[in-house]
């Protein structure tokens, strides 16, 4: 199984997409969304350095997720593969 996050493909989320790519995630455009996927079983994304405001950060996963949220704070999102 692959860990994946779906983010609306709008300029406001581009800093998040760049951060995800720096964390090793692959980016693929699918319709109106960016699919950010990772072969890793766990992943931590950090808001630091993205310039994204807290409210937008908290909306980051509204496009969907293939995986499970371990923790989601105003500074980090920790994700892992969903159990089979």
Secondary structure, DSSP 8 states (H G I E B T S, - for coil): --EEEEEE-SGGGHHHHHHHHHTT-EEEEETTEEEEEESSSEEEEE-TTT---HHHHHTTTTT-EESEEEEE-SSEEEEE----
